[in-house]
Amino acid sequence: MLGQLRAIAIVPIALLLCTGILLQWNPSRLGKLLCNVVFVIVALGLFQHWLPGFHNLRVIDAARFTPNAAPYTMYLNFDKPLIGFWLLLTYPWVQPKKAFPVLAISALGACAITSAVCLFIALEAGSIAWTPKWPHLAWLWMLNNFLLVAFAEEALFRGYIQAGIARLLKARPHAQWFGLIVAVVLFGLTHYQGGAALVLLAALSGVGYGLAYRAGGLQAAMLTHFGLNLAQFALFTYPFIAHS
């Protein structure tokens, strides 16, 4: 793939294929557990870009979209979306079927509220400022953020973790809320490299994504996630104000 993949990348890909096929054969409880443990380990490596063999294509290199913004670099990640594809093919329940009006209303409502709350907090904290813009690479950013970022993250955190926990604990009261909270905490922690403020904002946004998922399914969560990111990208400092 244009030199972006090396032979060693076949290892995690093969592990995903094997575990996915084995789970279709309805193995024993122990077999299911082992397959899911392997998936979680591989998914963590792919999510954090720790696994060798993937040379993700850098398409934006230290760009400043506005004078006050920190430099921004963007890669087209070929590793992370493998998580989402595996989940959709192995566990179709991560994408619950919802009527389009329900999906649309859930996405619009969750996106509006989540964006207003998170961007207001970031604005008051001085992390971003009002700077409307539309860079010439915006179309590429949009495709990447929706198809590669929001898809993989929402399939993993809302589909697999949130809905998976709810399914495992379905006989217990508040199982849905417990799954949502666990997904929110883990989603926030994956943003640790941005510091405590970003962890808290990511967790807060995760509440909105989780509620969108409960009401409108995976597509609603993806649209909410993408909508918040797009609102910041187009209207505020992106990714954040550079402090000297």
N, C-alpha and C positions, 0 to 999 in steps of 0.2 A: 504493500500500500504506500507507494511513493517513498519507500525507505523509512516509513514511520514505525514499522513493526520489525522486530528481530525474531529469530527462531525461538528464543527462550520464552516468548510470549505465548507459545503453544501450550505451555504447562498450565497456567491458570485457565486458559480457554478450554483445555481438555478436562480439567477438573470440574468446570462448570457443566460441560456437556455430559460427563459421566454421572455426576450427581443428579442432574436433571432427568436423565434417562432412567436411572435407578429408582428415582422417586415415582416415576410413571408406572413402575411394576408393583407398586404398593408393598414395599418391604416391611419387615417387622418394625416394632416401635424403636428398637435399638438402631436398625438400619436407617430409619427416618432421622433419628437424632444425629447419627454420624454424618449423614449427608448434609444436614442443616448446619452442623458445626463446621464442616469443610466450606460450605457456602459462605458462612459468616466470616471466616478467616480470609478467604479469597476476596470477598466483597470489601472488607476493611482495607486490604492491600490495594485494591483497585480504586477505592474511594479516595484514599490518601495518596495515590500515585507512588506507592512504595515498591511495587512489583517491577522487576526489570523486563526489558523487551519492548516497552511502549515508549516511543519518542513522539509525544504529542506535538502537533504542529502549532508553532507560535505565530499567531496572525496579527496581534497587536503588541508592540514592543515598547514598554515604558512611555506610553502616550499620556499627555496631559490634556484632558478635555476642556478644562477651564484653568485660568492662571493660578487659582488657589487650590487646585486639586493635586493629590498625590499621584505619582506616576502609576499607570495602569497597564498591566500585561495580561493578555488573554491567550489561552491555548485552546485548540479544538481537541478535546480529550477523547481518545478512542477507547480508553480503558473503562472509565466510569459508567458509560451507558450499557456495558455488558451486564451490569447488575440489574438494570431495569428489564432488559430483554430476557434474562434468565427468569426473573420473577413472573413476567407476563406469560411465558411459555410453560413454566413449571406449576405456578399457583395462580390460575385465572381469577381466583377470588380477590386478588389484590386490586382488581379493576371491577368493582361492583357495577352492575348495569343500572343506570339511572335515566329517567326520561329527560329529554333535552331541556324542557322548561325548568325542571328541578336543578339540573346541572348548571344552567345559565344563571338562574337566580342565586344559587348558592355561591357560585364563583364571583358574581358581581358584588353581592353583599359582603362576603368575606374579604374580598380584595379591597373594597372601599374602606371598611372599618380597620382592617389590619394595616393598610397603607397609612391611613390617617394617624393611627396611634403610634406606629413605629417611626414614621418620618417626623412626627411632631416631637417625640422624645429625642431623636437624633439631632433635630434642629435646635431644640432647647439646650442640649448638651454641648453644642458647638462642634459636632462632628461633621455636619453638612451645612450648606447655605443654599439659599434660593438662587439657582443659576440655570435658567432654561437654556436648552441647547439641542442640537440634532447633528452630531458628527457624521461625516460621510460614511463611516464604517458602522453606523447604527444598525443597518439591515443585517450585517454579519453578527453583531452582538446579539440581536434579537433571536436569530436562528440558533445560535449557540446556547443562549440562556434558556430558551424554551425546550429545544429538542435534546440537548445534552445535559444541561444542569438540572432544570426543574424536573424533567422526566426521571432521571436516575435517582435524585434525592427524594422525590415524593413517592416513587415506587418502593424505595427502601424503607424510609422512615414512616410514612403513612400506611402504605400497603402491607409491607412485610412485618414491621415492628408493631405499629398501632393496631392494625386489623388482626395480625397474627396473635398478639397477646389477648385481644378480645375473644378470638375464637377458642384459644386454649382455656380461658377462664369463663367461658360463656355461662356456666352454671352458677357463677358467683355474682353477687350484686355489684354494680358499678364497674364491671369488667371493661366496658367501653371507655370509661373515664380513666381507668388505670392504664390502659394501653396508650391513650392519648398523652398522659403525663410522662410515661416512660419515653415515648418517642420525642416529646418536647425536650426533655432533659438531655437525651443523647444527641439530638440535633444541635442543641446549643453548645454542647461540649465539643463537637466536631469543628467549631469555629474558634477554638482556643488560641490559634495563632494570631488572631486579631485582638486579643486581650479580653479582659473581663467585660467591658462594655459591649463588645460585639457578641460575646457569648450570651449575655442577657437579652440583647435585642434579637438575636437569632432564636432564642428560646421563646420569646414573646411572639415573634412572627410565626413560630411553629404551632402556637396555640391556634392562630387563625387558619393555618394550613390544615391542621387536624380537624377543626370544626367544618371546614369546607369539604374535607374528605368524608366525614361522617354524613353530611347532608347531600353532597353531590357526586361523591366518588373521586377516583383518581384524577380525572380530567379537571374537575373543579379545584382540587388541591394544586395541580400544576398551573392552572390559570391564575389562581390567587398568588402563588409564588412568583410567577413571571410578571404579573401585574404590579406587585410591590417593587420588584427590581426595576421594571421599566419606568415606573413613576419616579424613582430616584434617579435613574440614568438620564431621563429626559428633562427633569425639572430641578434637580438638586446637584450638589457636588458629588462627583463619582470618581473613585470609590469613597473618598472622604477628604476632608480638608487636610492639607499638608501643614503641619506645625513645625516651624523652624526651631 
